[in-house]
Amino acid sequence: MITEDLQSLYTRDLNKLKLEIESYQDEASIWKTDKNISNSAGNLCLHLIGNLNHFIGAQLGNSGYIRKRELEFSLKDIPRAELIEKIEGTLEVVISTFNTLSREDLEKDFPLEALGYKMTTEYFLIHLFGHLSYHLGQINYHRRLLDI
């Protein structure tokens, strides 16, 4: 079933996100920006956490999460251990939400028009996975470029 496949992919990439944050040799580098790199890995990590907790946790899983998107890009110097804790919590929310979704749930319209138009929940979950993968790649590149 597609929910199991999606859950597996989200689990894989959230674990990769955790590994990327753990892999910084210098914890301060997580928050570096440079020239045309305007978002630090820490802020991208917070953005992914907020995004998934909002769209999957709150909208589909009724977790009660309240997103504060502006803080995802303005907070700085959160300890690595706290970021990892937040990633692990997000993974738990994603898994528990996917465990409640049926095939019929995926075929329903997503509760919000997050992209400016109606789409099925399945479509939006695939979109969110692409968003996760995109920023995960940015974080990997950020680490290899700025963690010196």
N, C-alpha and C positions, 0 to 999 in steps of 0.2 A: 504494500500500500504506500502511496506517496507520502503520507504523514510520517511513516517510519523512515523513508529515504531522506526527507527534509530534516527530521530530527537528527539523523545520523550526520548529515552535512553540517548543520548548525553546531552540533556537539564537536565535530572535528575542528571547525574553524574557530570556535570560542576557545577550545584548548590550544590552538595555534596562537591565538591572541595572547593568552596567558603565557605561553612559551616565549613569544616575542618580548613581552614586558619583562619577563624574568631574565632574558638574554642580554639586556643592557648591562655592560660592564660597569658603567658609571651611572648611578641612579639619577643624577642631575641631568644627564643627557636625554632622559625621557621627555623633559620639558623644553629642550632646545628648539629654537627656530633659527633660520639663517637665510638671508637674501630672499629668494622667491619661495621659500618653505615657510608658509605663514601659520601652519597648524603643527603643533608639537605632537609627538606620539601619545603623550598623556592626554591631550585634548581630543585627539581622534579616538582614543580608547574610551574616554568619558562619553563621547558622542555615540559610539556604538552601544555602550551600556544603556544610555538614555533612550536611544532609538528602539532597541529590542524590548526593553522593559515597558516602553510606552505602547508600541504597536502590537507586540505579541502578549506581553504580560497583562497590561491594563485593558487593551481593547478586546483581546480574545480570551484571556484567562481571568479577567475580573480581579486582578491582583490589588487594585487600589493605588498603583503607582501614579504619582503626579510628576510629570516631566517639567523640568526647568531648563529648556534647551539653551538659553543664553549662558547658563553656568557651564555647560559642556565645553564651551570655548573660552570662557573667561577665568575659570578656576586654574590655579597653578600650584605646582609643588606638592601635590598630594603624594604621600609616601607610596612606594611601589607595593608594599604589603596591602595597603588599603585598595589600590587598583585591582590587585589580584583577588582580593576578597569580593570586590564588586563584580568582577568577571565570573567568579564561581557562583555568586548569587544569581546573576543573570542566566547562567547556564541552567541552574535549578529551575528558574521560572520558565525558561523556554521548554525544557523537558517536560515539566508538569503540565504546561499548556498543551503541548503536542499530544500528550497522553489523553487529553480530553476531546480532541478533535476527531470528528468522524468524516467520512467521505462527503456526506451531505453538508457538513459545516464548511468544507473547502469549496463547495459549489455555490454557496451563498455569497452575496455581495459583502465585501469587507465593510465594517461599520462606518468607516470614514472614507471620504474621497481624498486620500492623502496625496495623490498625484494630480488632483484636479479633475478626476473623472471616476465613474464607477468601474469597479473591477471585482473579480471574484477574490475570495480569501486566498485560494490557491495561487492565483496570479501575483497577488501582493506579497505572499510569503516567498515566492521565487524572486521577486524584485528585492525584498529585504535581504535575501541571501546574497544576491549580487552586490548590494550595498556593503554588506559585511566583508565580502571578499575583496572589494575594491579598496576599502580603507585598511584592511589587513595587509594588502600589498604595499600601501603607502607607508604603513608603520614599519614593515620589514625593510623597505628602502631607506626610510629615515634612520633606522638603527644602524644600518651598514654605512650610511653616509656621515652621520653626526655623532656616533658613539665612539669618540676617539679620546 
